[in-house]
């Protein structure tokens, strides 16, 4: 790590602590050349591998923008979408892998979205799973109904309108 003051190519770590809920490490460093101290932050980059093989950094904002389209006209707030994106990122990071397929990110979105709003879930699933027939929708709705009958406490306010 180069010193930001004198550009010396080495530094000594004086203190380290977890930051950002454990997803980053904050390090306090001291330059042996000029003696000045500075702070660095280290984060693990989560990379998404697209179907084409192209890789890009995981982005909560991309999750939110993709899900926002499915939630259009639904009673879902920006805070709800931010929490969903956080849940998705936590689930993806919990796999322990530095690279994850875009398909797996989509799968991680489906669960929290289903709990948030069933209509938005159906919209997202229809695009994500490439529904081509009316039967695809019918079978997914049947699964939702069966789950609701099995767990009567699961009833989204947005689905009872």
C-alpha positions in Angstrom: 0.0 0.0 0.0 1.6 3.3 -1.1 1.6 6.2 1.4 -0.8 8.9 0.1 1.5 11.6 1.5 5.0 10.6 0.4 4.2 7.7 -2.0 6.5 5.3 -0.1 5.7 1.8 -1.2 5.3 0.3 2.2 3.2 0.8 5.3 2.6 -0.8 8.6 -0.9 -1.8 9.9 -1.5 -0.2 13.3 -5.1 -1.2 13.8 -7.7 -3.4 12.1 -11.4 -3.7 12.7 -14.5 -5.0 10.9 -16.7 -2.4 9.2 -20.0 -2.3 7.2 -21.5 -5.3 9.1 -18.5 -7.4 8.6 -18.3 -7.1 4.8 -15.3 -4.8 5.0 -12.1 -4.4 7.0 -11.0 -0.9 8.1 -7.2 -0.7 8.6 -5.3 2.1 10.2 -1.8 2.3 8.6 1.4 4.2 9.3 4.1 5.0 6.8 7.6 4.0 8.0 9.2 6.8 5.8 7.2 9.9 6.8 5.4 8.6 9.9 2.0 9.8 8.8 -1.1 7.7 9.4 -3.9 6.9 7.0 -6.9 4.7 6.8 -7.7 2.0 4.1 -10.8 -0.1 3.6 -10.7 -3.6 2.2 -13.8 -5.2 0.8 -14.4 -8.5 -0.9 -15.6 -8.1 -4.5 -18.5 -10.3 -5.4 -18.5 -11.0 -9.1 -21.5 -12.0 -11.2 -20.9 -14.3 -14.2 -23.4 -13.6 -16.9 -24.7 -16.3 -19.3 -22.4 -14.9 -22.0 -19.4 -15.4 -19.8 -18.9 -11.7 -19.1 -18.2 -10.8 -15.5 -19.2 -7.7 -13.5 -19.3 -6.7 -9.9 -22.5 -7.5 -8.0 -24.7 -4.4 -7.7 -27.6 -3.9 -5.3 -28.8 -1.1 -7.6 -29.1 -3.6 -10.5 -31.2 -5.9 -8.3 -33.4 -3.0 -7.3 -33.9 -1.8 -10.9 -34.7 -5.3 -12.1 -37.2 -5.9 -9.3 -38.7 -2.4 -9.6 -40.0 -3.2 -13.0 -41.9 -6.2 -11.6 -43.3 -4.1 -8.8 -44.6 -1.3 -11.0 -48.1 -0.3 -9.9 -47.8 -2.5 -6.7 -47.7 -1.2 -3.1 -44.0 -1.7 -2.7 -41.8 1.1 -1.3 -38.2 2.0 -2.2 -37.3 0.9 1.4 -38.9 -2.5 0.7 -36.8 -2.8 -2.5 -33.6 -1.8 -0.6 -34.2 -4.4 2.0 -34.9 -7.0 -0.6 -31.6 -6.1 -2.4 -29.8 -6.4 1.0 -31.3 -9.8 1.6 -30.3 -11.0 -1.8 -26.7 -9.8 -1.4 -26.5 -11.5 2.0 -27.8 -14.7 0.6 -25.4 -14.6 -2.3 -22.4 -13.8 -0.1 -23.5 -16.6 2.3 -22.6 -19.1 -0.5 -18.9 -18.2 0.3 -18.0 -17.9 -3.4 -16.4 -14.9 -4.9 -18.1 -15.6 -8.2 -21.8 -16.4 -8.7 -23.8 -17.1 -11.8 -26.4 -14.5 -12.7 -28.9 -17.3 -12.7 -28.2 -17.9 -9.0 -28.7 -14.2 -8.3 -32.1 -14.4 -9.9 -33.0 -17.5 -7.8 -31.9 -15.5 -4.7 -34.3 -12.8 -5.7 -37.4 -15.0 -6.1 -37.7 -16.0 -2.5 -37.7 -12.6 -0.9 -39.8 -11.2 -3.7 -42.4 -13.9 -3.2 -42.7 -12.8 0.4 -42.9 -9.2 -0.5 -45.5 -9.2 -3.2 -46.9 -12.3 -5.0 -48.0 -10.4 -8.1 -44.5 -8.8 -8.5 -43.1 -12.3 -7.9 -45.2 -13.7 -10.7 -44.2 -10.9 -13.1 -40.5 -11.4 -12.3 -40.7 -15.2 -12.4 -42.5 -15.1 -15.8 -39.6 -13.2 -17.3 -36.8 -14.9 -15.3 -38.1 -18.4 -16.0 -39.3 -17.5 -19.5 -42.9 -18.5 -19.2 -44.2 -19.3 -22.7 -47.6 -20.8 -22.0 -50.6 -19.9 -20.0 -50.0 -23.2 -18.2 -46.7 -21.9 -16.8 -48.6 -19.1 -15.0 -51.4 -21.5 -13.9 -48.9 -24.0 -12.4 -47.0 -21.2 -10.6 -50.3 -19.8 -9.2 -51.3 -23.3 -8.1 -48.0 -23.6 -6.2 -48.6 -20.2 -4.5 -52.2 -21.3 -3.5 -51.0 -24.6 -2.2 -48.3 -22.9 -0.1 -50.9 -20.5 1.3 -53.3 -23.4 2.2 -50.4 -25.2 3.8 -49.3 -22.1 5.7 -52.5 -20.0 6.3 -50.5 -17.3 8.1 -48.7 -16.5 4.8 -51.0 -14.0 3.2 -49.6 -10.8 1.7 -51.7 -7.7 2.1 -51.0 -6.8 -1.5 -52.6 -10.1 -2.7 -55.9 -9.6 -1.0 -56.9 -6.5 -2.9 
